């Protein structure tokens, strides 16, 4: 079933910390292109940013100093990533986190980001499935019946699960409101609404869509 009207790229970074403004860097990237309702392409790589990997990050992710020291350099990975994303809509779970690292790494190389809009699957889940006990990716995915295929806190595994969450949301919106396809910019708009307003807003959107 074709769910999304246009492609969406699900992005996940592993990093040395929480803030590129404080000098933190990316250590691993996974970008998965969702076309219709399935992942059709992926770009996955460890990244050598010349940064020290804190022990707690290794404990959380399993990514060691040796792994990143032997990985492709950021000057290679980041342009390849930006080219992969292109002009598609970008998504991530807690998207502001991943986008700020993407923008910072691109800026270091004098590159711009060309993605068309940003969809946060965490915010989207809060608005479409209100009242769940947690919206952390691991907990949310279990509540939706989506299983990790490999260890969490690695970029590809997290991106795969986040992509499945986004596809699940797309199917739910489509079936609940009689939409044959869901446009990425619709998801961007839902992100900006209060959860209490989403059902009424989507109802009006669906009626308008059907009468065009």
N, C-alpha and C positions, 0 to 999 in steps of 0.2 A: 504493500500500500504506500502510495506517495503521500507523505504527510506535509512536508515543508515545501512551500512554493518556490523557494530559492535556497541554494546551499548555505549552510552554517558551519563554521569551523569551531570545534570545541578545543580549548587550549588549557593546558595545565603545566605549570612550572614547579620544579623543586628548586629551592633557593638556600643561601647560607643564612638567611634571617628574614626579618619582616619588612625591611625598608631599604629601597635602593638609595634613598636620600642619605642614609646612614652608612652607605658603602656596601650594602649587601648585594650579592650577585646571583645569577641563575646557575644552577648546576646540572639541570636536566630539563628537557622540553618534550612535550607530546602535543601535536596538533592533529586532530581527526576531522576530516571533512564529511559532514552529514549531507547526503543528497537524497531527497525524497523522505525516506524513513530509515536509512541505513548508512553506516560508515563505509565510504567507498575509497578513501585515500587516507594515508597517515604520514606524518613526518615526526620521527622520534630520534632524539640524540642526547647523550650526555654532553656537557659543555665545559670546556676549560676556560675559565675566566681569570686564571691566575690568582684565585682567591683561596684562603685557608678554609677548610671545612671544619666547623666546630664539632666537638665530640658528640654533643646532643643531637646534631643534625644526622650524623652517621648512625647514632642509635635509633633515631626516628625513621630514617629512610633506607638505611643500609648502604648509602652512597659514601664511599671512602675517598680520602685524599688521592690515593693511587688511581682510582677510577677516573676522577676528573683530570688528573695530571696527564693521563694518556688519551684523553678525549679530544675531539676536534676543537679548535679555538673558537671563541665567541665571534671573531671577525669572519669566520666561515659559517657558523651555525645561524647567527642572527639574520644575515641577508637571505639565507636559504629559507628560513622560517617566514620572513616577511614576504618573500616571493610566493611561498606556498599559500599563505593566507590571502594574498592579493586583495581584491576588493569585496570579498565576501563578508557577511555579518560574522562578528566574533562572539563567542560565548565562553564562559567559564563559571565554575562554582565559586562564588565570592569573587566576581569578575573584576572589581576594582583593584584587588590585589594583583592579579595576573596582568591586567592592562598596565598598571603603573610600572611593573618590571619590564614589560614589552616596550613601552615608551622610553624608559630610561636606557635600555640596552640599544635601542634604535638610535637614540640621540647621541650616544657615545660614538657611533659610527657615522654620524651625519646623515642618517636615513630617516625618512618619514614613514608613518604607518598608514596604510591605505584601506583598512577595514571599514565596512559600511555599517556602523552601529554596533552596540555592545549589549548582549543579553546576559544577565546574571541568573543562572539556573537556581541559585540559592534564593534570591529575592522572588523569582518566579514561582518557586515551590511554595513559599509562604503565602503568596497571593492566590494560587490556584488550589492548594491543599491546606487551608488554614486549620489551625488547631492541632497539628502534629506535635509530639513532645520534643522533637529536635529536627533541625534542618541541616545538621552536619552531614557531609556526604555519606559516610559509612552508615550512620543511623537511618537517614532518610532512604537510602537505597534498600536497606533491609525491610523497611516499612512498605516499600513499593514492590517488594519481591524481586529486586535486582541484586545479583550476586557478583562479588569481585571474582575475576578469573585468576588473578595473581595478587601478590602482596600490595596492600594499600600503602599510600605515601611514596609510591613511585609514579612518575608522571604519566606513563602510558596506562597503567591500571586505573588511576584516578580519572583520567580523561575518558577512558572507555565507559566507566560507570556513570560519569557526568553526562556523557552523550546519551546513554540509555535513559537516564532521568529526563533529559530534554525531549527525547523521542516519546517517552511515556506522557509527558505533559502535552506535547503536540497532539497525540492521539486522544487524550482526554478532552482537550479543548474542541477538537474537531468533532468528536462524537457527541459531546454535551450540547454543542451549539449548531450542529448541522453544517459544519464547514467542510468542504471537500479537501481543502488545503489550508495551511496556516502560513501566513506571510511572516518573515522574520521581523519586519517592522511592527507587526501586531504584538509580538513578544516584547519588543523594546517599549512599546506604549504601555503594556500591562505592568512592566517593571516600575513604571513611574506612578502607578495608582496605589491608593490605600487598598488593603485587602477587602475591606467592607464594600468598596465600590465596584470591584471587579465583576461580579455576576451581572449586575444591571448594565454595566458598560459593555460587557461582551454580548449581552442579549440585544442591545441596540445595534451594536456593530454587525451582528449576524443578520438582523432584519435588513439593515441598509445594504449589506453585501448581497443578499438574495434579491433585492428589488432593483439592483443596478442592471 
